[in-house]
């Protein structure tokens, strides 16, 4: 996931997000269709559609922020997701939150404030986008666990990429025909269709391969009987976000981002591990 985000960030100056979605999905869909042996019709299609919509909204919040802020900052803000997962579990699934978990949630929120520094001179409201992405990701995780347990992860990946193709194609068509042409100078979202060089097609192939792994992997993980453990392990994303940010863009996180990451990770683990232990005892 971190490598995919880094490639999108690096490539954002040349090709629009919509063009990436369309071309990537046109490669991924036949692969997933073959992997599913053509059995892509499922019961509970409404929940699959809602899950796909939540993930589309996640990417629509996350990707426009990547060209504007460092990978480490985006990754740290995004991985408030496990805190949202616990809150939504209580709200939607009726699971009880203990005093220890409330304290851990406040710890994670404190870490977010250290990173964002809302009253500092360097504050940018763009960082709210990865936080919104975290909320939508948590929604998708809850839907997967609560309503999509019996669905083949390959099939969920297939319909997610159908959604990518639909949203990306619609936006690209609107821009190409002039139906939607904002005056904002932000080519990543508002550029028309661009010609593709051989290296661009190679990058699309890499993104398609990564998408197959991410789409199937995330769906499989959150079908686990212990989603709290999965959510805790996902904090590895922040490590790789720092790594790719340094390797590809020369980004180095400052003290406040590192301190905030530590607090968010500690808070997330404190929230989720008791749930994992309870699931093991059950």
FENBELNOR-V858672 format. One record per residue. N is the residue number from 1. RES is the residue in one small letter. BURIAL is # if it has 16 or more other C-alpha atoms within 10 Angstrom, else .. Layout:
# FENBELNOR-V858672
n->{N;N}
res->{RES;RES}
burial->{BURIAL;BURIAL}
This chain:
# FENBELNOR-V858672
n->{1;2;3;4;5;6;7;8;9;10;11;12;13;14;15;16;17;18;19;20;21;22;23;24;25;26;27;28;29;30;31;32;33;34;35;36;37;38;39;40;41;42;43;44;45;46;47;48;49;50;51;52;53;54;55;56;57;58;59;60;61;62;63;64;65;66;67;68;69;70;71;72;73;74;75;76;77;78;79;80;81;82;83;84;85;86;87;88;89;90;91;92;93;94;95;96;97;98;99;100;101;102;103;104;105;106;107;108;109;110;111;112;113;114;115;116;117;118;119;120;121;122;123;124;125;126;127;128;129;130;131;132;133;134;135;136;137;138;139;140;141;142;143;144;145;146;147;148;149;150;151;152;153;154;155;156;157;158;159;160;161;162;163;164;165;166;167;168;169;170;171;172;173;174;175;176;177;178;179;180;181;182;183;184;185;186;187;188;189;190;191;192;193;194;195;196;197;198;199;200;201;202;203;204;205;206;207;208;209;210;211;212;213;214;215;216;217;218;219;220;221;222;223;224;225;226;227;228;229;230;231;232;233;234;235;236;237;238;239;240;241;242;243;244;245;246;247;248;249;250;251;252;253;254;255;256;257;258;259;260;261;262;263;264;265;266;267;268;269;270;271;272;273;274;275;276;277;278;279;280;281;282}
res->{x;x;x;x;x;x;x;x;x;x;x;x;x;x;x;x;x;x;x;x;x;x;x;x;x;x;x;x;x;x;x;x;x;x;x;x;x;x;x;x;x;x;x;x;x;x;x;x;x;x;x;x;x;x;x;x;x;x;x;x;x;x;x;x;x;x;x;x;x;x;x;x;x;x;x;x;x;x;x;x;x;x;x;x;x;x;x;x;x;x;x;x;x;x;x;x;x;x;x;x;x;x;x;x;x;x;x;x;x;x;x;x;x;x;x;x;x;x;x;x;x;x;x;x;x;x;x;x;x;x;x;x;x;x;x;x;x;x;x;x;x;x;x;x;x;x;x;x;x;x;x;x;x;x;x;x;x;x;x;x;x;x;x;x;x;x;x;x;x;x;x;x;x;x;x;x;x;x;x;x;x;x;x;x;x;x;x;x;x;x;x;x;x;x;x;x;x;x;x;x;x;x;x;x;x;x;x;x;x;x;x;x;x;x;x;x;x;x;x;x;x;x;x;x;x;x;x;x;x;x;x;x;x;x;x;x;x;x;x;x;x;x;x;x;x;x;x;x;x;x;x;x;x;x;x;x;x;x;x;x;x;x;x;x;x;x;x;x;x;x;x;x;x;x;x;x;x;x;x;x;x;x}
burial->{.;#;#;#;#;#;#;#;#;.;#;#;.;.;#;#;#;#;#;#;#;#;#;#;#;#;#;#;#;.;#;#;#;.;.;#;.;.;.;#;.;.;.;.;.;.;#;#;#;#;#;#;#;#;#;#;#;#;#;#;#;#;#;#;#;#;#;.;.;#;#;#;#;#;#;#;#;#;#;#;#;#;#;#;#;#;#;#;#;.;.;.;.;.;.;.;.;.;.;.;#;#;.;#;#;.;#;#;#;#;#;#;#;#;#;#;.;.;.;.;.;.;.;.;.;#;#;#;#;#;#;#;#;#;#;#;#;#;#;#;#;#;#;#;#;.;.;#;#;.;#;#;#;#;#;#;#;#;#;#;#;#;#;#;#;#;#;#;#;.;#;#;#;.;#;.;.;.;.;.;.;.;.;.;.;.;.;#;#;#;#;#;.;.;.;.;.;.;.;.;.;.;#;#;#;.;#;#;#;.;#;#;.;.;#;#;.;#;#;#;#;#;#;.;.;#;#;#;#;#;#;#;.;#;#;.;#;#;#;#;#;#;#;#;#;#;.;.;.;.;#;#;#;.;.;#;#;#;#;#;#;#;#;#;#;#;#;#;#;#;#;#;#;#;#;#;.;.;.;.;.;.}
